[in-house]
C-alpha cells in the first residue's frame, strides 16, 4: 500500500480550493468551531457564564462533527481494495507480514545476505 507523493507544482490556493470542494464538511466544521469558540470567549469576557458554557458545548459538538467528517472522508477516500473486508482479513494480513519479517530476520541472522554480497563481489 504505497502512497503517491503529493504534487509539488500545485499552488497553495488551488490545493485549498480542491480540498474544500472534495471535503466540504471539514472547512464548514472548522468555521463552526471557530465561531463557537470566539462567541463563547466573548460571552465569558462579558460575564455571561451560562451563555459561554452553552457556546463552549456547541464548540465541542462542532469539533466532534469535524473529526467524524475527516475520519469518514479518509475512510471513503481509500480504494476498495485497500479497505479490509473484515477483521479476519486484517489478522491474516498482519500474520503474513509477521511471517515475512521473521523470515527476513532469520536470513539476516544466518548471514545469507553476507554470502550473497561476497559472491557478487567476486
ChimeraX attribute file (.defattr): number of C-alpha atoms within 10 A of each C-alpha:
attribute: neighborCount
match mode: 1-to-1
recipient: residues
	/A:1	5
	/A:2	4
	/A:3	5
	/A:4	6
	/A:5	6
	/A:6	7
	/A:7	8
	/A:8	7
	/A:9	6
	/A:10	10
	/A:11	9
	/A:12	10
	/A:13	9
	/A:14	10
	/A:15	12
	/A:16	12
	/A:17	12
	/A:18	12
	/A:19	13
	/A:20	14
	/A:21	12
	/A:22	12
	/A:23	16
	/A:24	14
	/A:25	18
	/A:26	21
	/A:27	15
	/A:28	15
	/A:29	21
	/A:30	16
	/A:31	15
	/A:32	19
	/A:33	23
	/A:34	15
	/A:35	15
	/A:36	22
	/A:37	20
	/A:38	16
	/A:39	17
	/A:40	24
	/A:41	18
	/A:42	14
	/A:43	18
	/A:44	17
	/A:45	11
	/A:46	10
	/A:47	11
	/A:48	13
	/A:49	14
	/A:50	12
	/A:51	16
	/A:52	22
	/A:53	15
	/A:54	13
	/A:55	22
	/A:56	20
	/A:57	15
	/A:58	18
	/A:59	23
	/A:60	14
	/A:61	16
	/A:62	22
	/A:63	20
	/A:64	14
	/A:65	19
	/A:66	21
	/A:67	16
	/A:68	14
	/A:69	17
	/A:70	17
	/A:71	12
	/A:72	12
	/A:73	16
	/A:74	11
	/A:75	13
	/A:76	11
	/A:77	11
	/A:78	10
	/A:79	8
	/A:80	10
	/A:81	8
	/A:82	9
	/A:83	13
	/A:84	12
	/A:85	10
	/A:86	8
	/A:87	9
	/A:88	10
	/A:89	12
	/A:90	12
	/A:91	12
	/A:92	11
	/A:93	13
	/A:94	12
	/A:95	12
	/A:96	11
	/A:97	12
	/A:98	12
	/A:99	12
	/A:100	12
	/A:101	12
	/A:102	12
	/A:103	12
	/A:104	14
	/A:105	12
	/A:106	12
	/A:107	13
	/A:108	12
	/A:109	10
	/A:110	11
	/A:111	12
	/A:112	12
	/A:113	13
	/A:114	12
	/A:115	10
	/A:116	10
	/A:117	11
	/A:118	9
	/A:119	9
	/A:120	8
	/A:121	6
	/A:122	5
